[in-house]
Amino acid sequence: MIRWLILLLSLGLCACGGSRYGSGIPESYDPLLDAALAGCPRADSLRQLLRETPRAEREAMAFLIAWMPCGDRDTMRLDLLRENVTCACRARERFRWAKELPDSIFLNEVLPYAVIDEVRDGWRADFLERFAPCVSDCRTLREAAETVNRVIVERVGVEYNTRREKTNQSPAESMRQHMASCTGLSVLLVDALRAVGIPARFVGTPAWHDNRGNHSWTEVWFDGDWHFTEYYFSAFDRAWFLADAGRATVGDRTHAIYAVSFRPTGDWFPMVWSESSRRVNGVDVTRRYRDFSAAHTEALLARGTHVPVHFTMYRTASVAGTSAGRVAANVDVFRGAEQVGGGRTAGPRQDMNDGFRILLEKHGRYAFRYENARGEPVEVTVEVDDEPLSVAGYME
């Protein structure tokens, strides 16, 4: 009888399944790890790393090894990989919102050691120490995300500056220079949020609908959905680029909006600083931004709080009002220090009704900023009242 009980117990254990790579790893990882390690020059070292990883952290390590880019798998420092997993799991145990996350969200949106194709830094332990005290009294995921977003500029000492060394800077590179592009700032914010167990991902477009240039920002996951924000925090789901995002083109490699994913998606994130690269996984999220922008515009018009303002650029005042006198130029719109929009004016061959239009809140003072033909900064200031408004700027 005892012999039969032992046999049945053994069969039961086999039926439950277990990874060949160690306890704590679901059996479903086996084919993924097999494929990842096949031909990898450091396969033995990575297998050893999995064996040495504490059981409670082993699935996290397996996830990263299974899905990390081949270049990282072959060359990334293993001590950084180990530290990343340890600190991420520590944050999950420490913060209630992280502990309550679905495994799929934690693994793909909190655990990754990198955001895009930046240099692989050991940022996580540093950022956990920097930002954990800030969120210690927070009770919800959203409250914690807002807190990190508000204090990040002070905590890392980095400001937007086009004189930064490169676009895709790592946290260490940006903090050394105290400057970064919107791409580097977004990397910093994603990493800061992830360090304290907050799901975050990098989002951007290669170019706006009017080819005005690229832009990058951040999405944060809370209340069961993704919400957009930027390094310089004002509020979630409120940004100067929302009207532009509403005109993005689904499926267009140049004019769509993409979010980054560590886990493969069958698609890639188009990086303007490395146009030929397919290294970073992505997902087209354009439709969600188009729908959100349309609903937001409809709500503002229904409330009667905003009016449309049309801005036209001319070569000189003498040709104002003529189609041939128009000039295509980039314009940014500010209310005080806050940018509230931007766009590109219509050139001479576009329809006279075409051009840069923006919804602005009534009873406010706004500055339309651009560079003239000599490259000098120009500012046109207007007062917006209750009626639609047409504004002109001049290049000379």
Secondary structure, 3 states (H helix, E strand, C coil): CHHHHHHHHHHHHHHHCCCCCCCCCCCCHHHHHHHHHCCCCCHHHHHHHHHHCCHHHHHHHHHHHHHCCHHHHHHCCHHHHHHHHHHHHHHHHHCHHHHCCCHHHHHHHCCCCCCCCCCCCCCHHHHHHHHHHHHCCCCCHHHHHHHHHHHHHHHHCCEECCCCCCCCCCHHHHHHHCEECHHHHHHHHHHHHHHCCCCEEEEEECCCCCCCCCEEEEEEEECCEEEEECCCCCCCCCCCCHHHHCCCCCCCCCCCCEEEECCCCCCECCCCCCCCCCCCEEEECHHHHHHHHHHHHHHHHHHCCEEEEEEEEECCHHHCCCCCCECCCEEEEEECCEEEEEEECCCCCCCCCCCEEEEEECCEEEEEEEECCCCCEEEEEEEECCCCEEEEEECC
